[in-house]
Amino acid sequence: MSKDKLVIFDTTLRDGEQSPGASMTKEEKIRIAKMLEKMRVDVIEAGFAIASPGDFEAVKAVAETIKDSTVCSLARAMGPDILRAGEALQNANAGRIHTFIATSPIHMKYKLQMEPEQVLAQAVDAVKRARQFTDDVEFSLEDGSRTEFEFASRIIEAVIKAGAKTINIPDTVGYGEPSEYGLMFKRLIENVPNADQAVFSTHCHNDLGLAVANSLAAVMNGVRQVECTINGLGERAGNASLEELVMAVRTRKDVMPVETNIDTSHIVPTSRLVSSITGFPVQPNKAIVGANAFAHESGIHQDGVLKHRETYEIMKAEDVGWHTNKLVLGKHSGRAAVKARYEELGISFDGAGEFNHIFQAFKELADKKHEIFDEDLQALVGEAREVEETYGFEAMEVHCKTGQAPVAKLKIRVGEQSVDTESEGSGPVDAVFKAIEKQFNSGADLLLYSVNAITQGTEAVGDVTVRLEREGKLVNGVGADTDVVAASAKAYLHALNLLESKSRAHPQQGI
């Protein structure tokens, strides 16, 4: 039996970025977009072009780089938004404008302060404006799961008539329940007169932990596009997880009426890349991409898997990009081998200067640990994000003794000069951070300190994330080292560099 194609619409670069602290630079968005393209994602929502000059440049850069996926920009149902989106996408090989307006009674009354007829008219006008830039226009009914059925039917019919090719009904606040949400789509598809002229889409938030279930319920009731993010990234509790949706469709072929074009072998590498860039670690028990997703501790489970894998595993780990850890590189590896391995991981470099910096960091790490894994390589790139480096880590000395306050002494590079600073703290990391602040007095608040061992064993590289906030600007600094305290210092200095850079403030808009 032939199956319909399910369009995978990835919004990691837009809705995923709305997670507080997950803001990405243009270069980071391009790196993730290239991995999504390699995975054969159908549509990549690159950002919200009007949100800031930085967002505009990022959407434009992704649109000019990606050739095999459609590149999309979000735009409110307003003329300036749509114009900006059209300008950002003008050089795209395939571009889409995704415009939206709130349609639920509560949103129309309290947020928009508009009457339903005004909302309908603005929606139609927005679609017509967007069609001046591209034939591929998507329209979203913000807070669609709480929109009255009759009004939803009217506005959908009108925007399809105006030229919308995709109709998205998002569960904006994560309020939906699978049977109810799926039935809503079934009724709309059956009752809107011109419903056959558009692809219906779902975009679910995970406030009640039902984003993937709601999305699949919609698919079972006629939806043929799902909007999702890598690792389920997104504001509040996140979005529907791409890896979970794709593998559910693939694993349950017996009941799913659809199939995707996704190359699942790139799921885990892409997950790691997004995690390293955003500073959001993947929980060990996360489905598909968590470190324990294919681990078995129970003796009964282990025995069953050894006898026949399918007894306790419904998927093959290698199908989603998991591989047995093995030595891939070491201190005797040359530049060509390191660069080739990065290319295999989907990571490219802009010019020799950027790679030289990474290769030097690789050599320093190889002197500290015997085995260099893919996770280590990813961490080195994450630490070396493109940002003007005002402050750099040079050396550190920490004294710790039971019953005494730890003391940290640091040598930090400031431009072309070296400065020394020291401080006590309640612990070694606290002493390091206080020593840095004693020298620079940044005025930033520490919102998050996270440590993850990215490979196994006592030689594991510690991947540290430091989130700082100053005057409404959130940044994630990352640092990697076999010495967790040194990694912490690197991460804090990296965050300070990001604060001093001219990168944009974090946007908080969208469906």
C-alpha positions as CSV (number, residue, x, y, z in Angstrom):
1,M,0.0,0.0,0.0
2,S,1.4,3.4,-1.0
3,K,1.9,5.9,1.7
4,D,1.6,9.7,1.8
5,K,4.7,11.7,2.3
6,L,5.0,13.4,5.7
7,V,6.7,16.8,5.4
8,I,9.2,17.4,8.2
9,F,9.3,21.1,9.1
10,D,12.2,21.8,11.5
11,T,11.9,25.0,13.6
12,T,15.0,24.5,15.8
13,L,16.5,27.7,14.4
14,R,13.4,29.7,15.1
15,D,11.1,28.3,17.8
16,G,13.9,26.3,19.4
17,E,15.9,29.5,19.7
18,Q,13.1,31.0,21.7
19,S,14.3,28.9,24.7
20,P,15.8,31.4,27.1
21,G,19.5,31.3,26.6
22,A,19.4,29.3,23.3
23,S,20.1,32.3,21.1
24,M,22.4,31.3,18.1
25,T,24.8,33.3,16.0
26,K,24.5,33.4,12.2
27,E,27.4,31.0,11.9
28,E,25.9,28.6,14.3
29,K,22.6,28.7,12.5
30,I,24.4,27.9,9.2
31,R,26.1,24.9,10.8
32,I,22.9,23.5,12.1
33,A,21.1,24.2,8.9
34,K,23.7,22.2,6.9
35,M,23.2,19.2,9.2
36,L,19.4,19.5,8.8
37,E,19.9,19.6,5.0
38,K,22.2,16.5,5.2
39,M,19.4,14.8,7.2
40,R,17.0,15.6,4.3
41,V,14.7,17.8,6.4
42,D,12.0,19.2,4.0
43,V,11.6,22.7,5.4
44,I,14.0,24.6,7.7
45,E,12.5,27.6,9.5
46,A,15.6,29.8,9.8
47,G,14.3,32.5,12.0
48,F,12.0,35.6,12.4
49,A,13.5,38.0,9.9
50,I,12.0,41.2,11.4
51,A,13.0,40.3,15.0
52,S,16.4,42.0,14.7
53,P,19.1,42.8,12.1
54,G,20.9,39.8,13.3
55,D,17.9,37.5,12.7
56,F,17.5,39.0,9.2
57,E,21.1,38.3,8.4
58,A,20.9,34.8,9.7
59,V,17.8,33.9,7.7
60,K,19.4,35.5,4.6
61,A,22.6,33.5,5.1
62,V,20.8,30.2,5.6
63,A,18.7,30.9,2.5
64,E,21.8,31.6,0.4
65,T,23.6,28.5,1.8
66,I,20.9,25.7,1.7
67,K,20.0,24.2,-1.6
68,D,18.2,20.9,-1.0
69,S,15.7,22.1,1.7
70,T,13.1,24.8,1.6
71,V,14.1,27.7,3.8
72,C,11.4,29.5,5.7
73,S,11.0,32.8,7.6
74,L,8.3,33.5,10.1
75,A,6.4,36.7,9.8
76,R,3.4,38.2,11.7
77,A,0.4,39.0,9.6
78,M,1.8,42.5,9.1
79,G,3.1,44.3,6.0
80,P,6.6,45.2,7.4
81,D,7.1,41.6,8.7
82,I,6.3,40.1,5.4
83,L,8.4,42.5,3.4
84,R,11.4,41.8,5.7
85,A,10.9,38.0,5.3
86,G,10.6,38.4,1.5
87,E,13.9,40.3,1.4
88,A,15.7,37.7,3.5
89,L,14.5,34.9,1.3
90,Q,15.1,36.5,-2.1
91,N,18.2,34.5,-2.9
92,A,16.8,31.2,-1.6
93,N,16.7,28.2,-3.9
94,A,13.3,27.4,-2.4
95,G,11.8,29.9,0.0
96,R,8.6,29.9,2.2
97,I,7.0,32.7,4.1
98,H,5.2,31.5,7.2
99,T,2.7,34.2,8.4
100,F,0.5,33.9,11.4
101,I,-2.1,35.7,13.6
102,A,-3.9,34.7,16.8
103,T,-7.4,33.3,16.3
104,S,-8.6,32.1,19.7
105,P,-11.2,34.2,21.6
106,I,-8.8,34.8,24.5
107,H,-5.9,35.9,22.2
108,M,-8.1,38.1,20.0
109,K,-9.7,39.8,22.9
110,Y,-6.8,40.3,25.3
111,K,-3.7,40.2,23.1
112,L,-4.7,41.6,19.8
113,Q,-7.8,43.6,21.0
114,M,-9.4,42.9,17.6
115,E,-12.7,41.7,16.4
116,P,-12.8,38.3,14.6
117,E,-13.7,40.0,11.3
118,Q,-10.6,42.3,11.6
119,V,-8.5,39.2,12.2
120,L,-9.9,37.4,9.2
121,A,-9.3,40.4,7.0
122,Q,-5.7,40.9,8.2
123,A,-5.0,37.2,7.6
124,V,-6.2,37.3,4.1
125,D,-4.2,40.5,3.4
126,A,-1.0,38.9,4.8
127,V,-1.3,35.9,2.6
128,K,-1.8,38.0,-0.5
129,R,1.2,40.1,0.4
130,A,3.4,37.1,1.0
131,R,2.3,35.6,-2.4
132,Q,4.1,38.6,-4.0
133,F,7.4,37.1,-2.8
134,T,6.8,33.4,-3.2
135,D,4.2,30.8,-4.2
136,D,5.0,28.8,-1.0
137,V,3.0,30.5,1.7
138,E,2.1,28.9,5.0
139,F,-0.5,30.4,7.3
140,S,-0.8,29.6,11.0
141,L,-3.8,30.1,13.4
142,E,-1.9,31.0,16.6
143,D,-3.5,29.2,19.6
144,G,-5.4,27.1,17.0
145,S,-6.2,24.3,19.5
146,R,-8.4,26.8,21.5
147,T,-9.9,28.5,18.4
148,E,-13.6,28.1,17.8
149,F,-14.4,25.6,15.1
150,E,-16.6,27.8,13.0
151,F,-14.2,30.7,13.0
152,A,-11.3,28.4,12.2
153,S,-13.2,27.0,9.2
154,R,-13.9,30.5,7.9
155,I,-10.4,31.8,8.2
156,I,-8.9,28.6,6.7
157,E,-11.1,28.7,3.7
158,A,-10.3,32.4,3.2
159,V,-6.5,32.1,3.4
160,I,-6.5,29.1,1.1
161,K,-8.5,31.1,-1.4
162,A,-5.9,33.9,-1.0
163,G,-3.1,31.5,-1.9
164,A,-1.9,29.7,1.3
165,K,-0.5,26.3,0.4
166,T,0.0,25.1,4.0
167,I,-2.4,25.5,6.9
168,N,-0.9,25.1,10.3
169,I,-3.0,24.8,13.4
170,P,-0.6,25.0,16.4
171,D,-1.2,23.9,19.9
172,T,0.6,27.0,21.0
173,V,0.2,26.6,24.8
174,G,0.4,22.8,24.9
175,Y,-3.3,22.5,25.8
176,G,-4.3,19.8,23.4
177,E,-5.2,16.2,24.1
178,P,-4.5,13.7,21.4
179,S,-8.0,12.4,20.6
180,E,-9.5,15.8,20.7
181,Y,-6.7,17.5,18.7
182,G,-6.7,14.8,16.1
183,L,-10.5,15.0,15.7
184,M,-10.3,18.8,15.2
185,F,-8.1,18.3,12.1
186,K,-10.4,15.5,10.8
187,R,-13.5,17.8,11.1
188,L,-11.7,20.8,9.4
189,I,-10.4,18.7,6.5
190,E,-13.8,17.3,6.0
191,N,-15.8,20.5,6.3
192,V,-13.6,23.3,4.8
193,P,-14.7,23.4,1.1
194,N,-11.2,24.0,-0.3
195,A,-9.3,21.9,2.2
196,D,-8.0,19.7,-0.5
197,Q,-6.0,22.6,-2.0
198,A,-3.6,22.9,1.0
199,V,-1.4,20.7,3.2
200,F,-2.5,20.7,6.8
201,S,0.2,21.0,9.4
202,T,0.6,20.6,13.2
203,H,2.9,22.5,15.6
204,C,2.7,21.3,19.2
205,H,4.2,22.5,22.4
206,N,5.1,20.1,25.2
207,D,3.6,21.8,28.3
208,L,1.7,18.6,29.3
209,G,4.2,16.3,27.7
210,L,1.9,15.5,24.8
211,A,3.6,17.3,21.9
212,V,4.6,14.2,20.1
213,A,1.4,12.3,20.9
214,N,-0.7,15.2,19.7
215,S,1.3,15.5,16.5
216,L,0.9,11.8,15.7
217,A,-2.8,12.0,16.4
218,A,-3.0,14.8,13.9
219,V,-1.1,12.8,11.3
220,M,-3.5,9.9,11.8
221,N,-6.3,12.3,11.0
222,G,-5.0,13.8,7.7
223,V,-2.2,16.1,8.7
224,R,0.8,15.8,6.3
225,Q,3.3,18.2,7.8
226,V,4.7,18.2,11.3
227,E,6.6,21.1,12.8
228,C,9.3,20.0,15.3
229,T,12.7,20.6,16.7
230,I,15.9,18.7,17.4
231,N,16.0,17.4,21.0
232,G,12.5,18.9,21.5
233,L,14.1,22.3,22.0
234,G,11.7,25.2,22.4
235,E,10.3,27.8,24.8
236,R,8.8,26.7,28.1
237,A,8.6,22.9,28.0
238,G,9.8,22.7,24.4
239,N,8.3,21.5,21.1
240,A,7.5,18.1,19.5
241,S,10.8,16.3,19.1
242,L,11.9,15.6,15.5
243,E,13.7,12.5,16.4
244,E,10.8,11.0,18.3
245,L,8.3,11.8,15.5
246,V,10.5,10.5,12.7
247,M,11.4,7.3,14.5
248,A,7.8,6.7,15.6
249,V,6.7,6.9,11.9
250,R,9.5,4.7,10.8
251,T,9.2,2.1,13.6
252,R,5.4,1.8,13.5
253,K,5.0,1.4,9.7
254,D,2.2,-1.0,10.4
255,V,-0.1,1.7,11.6
256,M,1.3,5.0,10.2
257,P,-0.2,6.1,6.9
258,V,2.8,8.2,6.1
259,E,6.6,8.0,5.5
260,T,9.4,10.6,5.6
261,N,12.5,11.3,3.6
262,I,14.7,11.7,6.6
263,D,18.1,10.1,6.7
264,T,17.9,8.9,10.3
265,S,21.7,8.1,10.6
266,H,22.3,11.9,11.1
267,I,19.9,12.2,14.0
268,V,22.4,11.7,16.9
269,P,25.2,13.9,15.4
270,T,22.7,16.7,14.8
271,S,21.4,16.3,18.3
272,R,24.9,16.6,19.7
273,L,25.6,19.7,17.5
274,V,22.4,21.5,18.7
275,S,23.2,20.6,22.3
276,S,26.7,21.9,22.1
277,I,25.7,25.2,20.4
278,T,22.7,26.0,22.7
279,G,24.2,24.7,25.9
280,F,21.1,22.6,26.5
281,P,22.3,19.1,27.5
282,V,20.3,16.1,26.5
283,Q,18.9,14.2,29.5
284,P,20.4,10.6,29.6
285,N,16.9,9.0,29.4
286,K,15.7,11.1,26.5
287,A,14.2,8.9,23.8
288,I,16.3,8.2,20.7
289,V,19.2,10.6,21.5
290,G,19.8,10.2,25.3
291,A,22.9,8.4,26.4
292,N,20.8,5.6,27.9
293,A,18.3,5.3,25.1
294,F,19.9,2.0,24.0
295,A,21.5,0.9,27.3
296,H,20.4,-2.1,29.2
297,E,21.3,-2.7,32.9
298,S,18.7,-5.2,33.9
299,G,20.1,-8.7,33.8
300,I,16.8,-10.0,32.2
301,H,17.0,-7.3,29.5
302,Q,20.7,-7.9,28.8
303,D,20.1,-11.6,28.5
304,G,17.2,-11.0,26.1
305,V,19.1,-8.6,23.9
306,L,22.1,-10.9,23.7
307,K,19.8,-13.8,22.5
308,H,17.7,-11.7,20.1
309,R,18.0,-7.9,19.9
310,E,14.3,-7.3,19.2
311,T,13.3,-8.7,22.6
312,Y,14.0,-5.3,24.2
313,E,15.0,-3.0,21.3
314,I,12.5,-1.8,18.8
315,M,15.1,0.2,16.9
316,K,18.7,-0.3,15.9
317,A,21.0,2.2,17.6
318,E,23.1,2.6,14.4
319,D,20.0,3.6,12.4
320,V,19.9,6.9,14.3
321,G,23.6,7.5,14.3
322,W,24.8,5.8,17.5
323,H,28.1,4.0,17.0
324,T,30.3,2.0,19.3
325,N,32.9,4.4,20.8
326,K,36.3,3.7,19.2
327,L,39.6,5.5,18.8
328,V,39.4,7.7,15.8
329,L,42.2,10.2,16.4
330,G,45.2,10.7,18.7
331,K,48.1,13.0,19.3
332,H,49.9,11.7,16.2
333,S,47.0,12.5,13.9
334,G,47.7,15.1,11.2
335,R,45.7,18.1,10.0
336,A,44.3,16.2,7.0
337,A,42.9,13.4,9.2
338,V,41.4,15.7,11.7
339,K,39.8,17.9,9.0
340,A,38.4,14.8,7.2
341,R,36.8,13.6,10.4
342,Y,35.2,16.9,11.0
343,E,33.8,16.8,7.4
344,E,32.4,13.3,8.1
345,L,30.6,14.9,11.2
346,G,29.1,17.6,8.9
347,I,31.3,20.3,10.3
348,S,33.1,22.7,7.9
349,F,35.3,25.7,8.5
350,D,35.5,29.1,7.0
351,G,39.1,29.5,6.0
352,A,42.4,28.2,7.3
353,G,42.4,30.5,10.4
354,E,39.3,28.9,12.0
355,F,40.6,25.4,11.4
356,N,44.0,26.3,12.7
357,H,42.5,27.4,16.0
358,I,40.5,24.1,16.3
359,F,43.5,22.0,15.3
360,Q,45.7,23.6,18.0
361,A,43.0,22.9,20.6
362,F,42.8,19.3,19.3
363,K,46.6,18.9,19.8
364,E,46.4,20.3,23.3
365,L,43.6,17.9,24.2
366,A,45.4,14.9,22.6
367,D,48.4,15.6,24.9
368,K,46.0,15.2,27.9
369,K,44.0,12.1,26.9
370,H,44.9,9.1,24.8
371,E,41.6,8.6,23.0
372,I,39.9,11.3,21.0
373,F,36.2,10.6,20.2
374,D,33.7,12.3,18.0
375,E,32.1,13.9,21.1
376,D,35.4,15.5,22.0
377,L,35.7,17.0,18.5
378,Q,32.2,18.4,18.8
379,A,33.0,19.9,22.1
380,L,36.1,21.6,20.7
381,V,34.0,23.3,18.0
382,G,31.4,24.3,20.5
383,E,34.0,26.0,22.7
384,A,35.5,27.8,19.7
385,R,32.3,29.5,18.5
386,E,33.0,32.5,16.3
387,V,33.1,35.5,18.6
388,E,35.5,38.3,19.0
389,E,37.8,37.1,21.7
390,T,38.5,39.9,24.2
391,Y,39.3,37.6,27.1
392,G,41.2,34.3,26.9
393,F,42.2,31.6,29.3
394,E,46.0,31.1,29.8
395,A,46.8,29.3,33.1
396,M,45.2,28.5,36.4
397,E,46.3,27.4,39.9
398,V,43.7,26.2,42.4
399,H,44.5,25.3,46.1
400,C,41.9,23.2,47.9
401,K,42.2,21.7,51.4
402,T,39.6,20.3,53.7
403,G,38.5,22.9,56.2
404,Q,40.0,25.8,54.3
405,A,38.4,28.1,51.6
406,P,39.7,27.2,48.1
407,V,41.9,29.8,46.4
408,A,42.0,30.3,42.6
409,K,44.8,32.1,40.8
410,L,44.3,32.8,37.1
411,K,46.3,34.2,34.2
412,I,43.9,35.7,31.7
413,R,44.7,37.2,28.3
414,V,43.0,40.6,27.7
415,G,43.7,41.6,24.1
416,E,47.4,41.3,23.7
417,Q,48.2,41.5,27.4
418,S,48.2,39.0,30.3
419,V,46.6,39.8,33.7
420,D,46.7,37.9,37.0
421,T,43.8,37.7,39.3
422,E,42.9,35.6,42.4
423,S,40.1,35.0,44.8
424,E,38.7,32.7,47.5
425,G,35.4,30.9,47.1
426,S,33.1,28.4,48.6
427,G,34.5,25.8,46.2
428,P,37.1,25.7,43.4
429,V,34.7,26.7,40.6
430,D,33.2,29.5,42.8
431,A,36.8,30.8,43.5
432,V,37.6,30.8,39.8
433,F,34.4,32.7,38.9
434,K,35.0,35.2,41.7
435,A,38.6,35.7,40.5
436,I,37.4,36.5,37.0
437,E,34.7,38.9,38.3
438,K,37.2,40.6,40.6
439,Q,39.2,41.5,37.5
440,F,36.4,42.4,35.1
441,N,33.4,43.3,37.2
442,S,31.1,42.4,34.3
443,G,27.8,43.1,36.2
444,A,26.4,39.8,34.8
445,D,24.2,37.4,36.7
446,L,25.0,33.7,36.6
447,L,21.8,31.8,35.7
448,L,23.1,28.4,34.9
449,Y,26.2,26.3,35.5
450,S,26.1,22.8,33.9
451,V,28.8,20.1,33.6
452,N,28.5,17.1,31.4
453,A,31.1,14.3,30.8
454,I,30.8,13.8,27.1
455,T,32.8,10.6,26.9
456,Q,33.3,7.8,29.4
457,G,36.1,7.2,31.8
458,T,38.3,9.3,34.1
459,E,39.9,10.9,31.1
460,A,36.5,12.2,29.9
461,V,36.4,15.8,28.6
462,G,34.1,17.9,30.8
463,D,31.8,20.1,28.8
464,V,30.8,23.1,30.8
465,T,28.0,25.5,30.0
466,V,27.8,28.9,31.8
467,R,24.7,31.1,31.2
468,L,25.1,34.8,32.0
469,E,22.5,37.5,31.8
470,R,23.1,41.3,31.7
471,E,20.6,43.9,30.9
472,G,18.2,41.4,29.3
473,K,20.8,39.8,27.2
474,L,21.3,36.0,27.7
475,V,24.4,34.2,26.5
476,N,25.7,30.6,26.9
477,G,29.5,30.2,27.3
478,V,31.0,26.8,26.7
479,G,34.3,25.3,27.7
480,A,35.8,21.9,27.3
481,D,38.8,20.4,29.1
482,T,39.8,17.2,30.9
483,D,40.0,19.5,34.0
484,V,36.5,20.5,34.9
485,V,37.7,23.6,36.8
486,A,39.7,24.7,33.8
487,A,36.7,24.0,31.5
488,S,34.6,26.2,33.9
489,A,37.0,29.1,33.6
490,K,37.0,28.8,29.8
491,A,33.2,28.7,29.7
492,Y,32.9,31.8,31.9
493,L,35.4,33.8,29.8
494,H,33.6,32.6,26.6
495,A,30.3,33.9,28.0
496,L,31.9,37.3,28.8
497,N,33.2,37.4,25.3
498,L,29.7,36.8,24.0
499,L,28.3,39.6,26.2
500,E,30.9,42.0,24.9
501,S,30.2,41.1,21.3
502,K,27.6,42.8,19.2
503,S,25.3,39.8,18.9
504,R,21.6,40.6,19.1
505,A,19.3,40.4,22.1
506,H,17.2,37.3,22.4
507,P,13.8,37.4,20.6
508,Q,10.7,36.1,22.4
509,Q,8.1,36.1,19.7
510,G,6.3,33.4,17.7
511,I,3.7,30.8,17.6
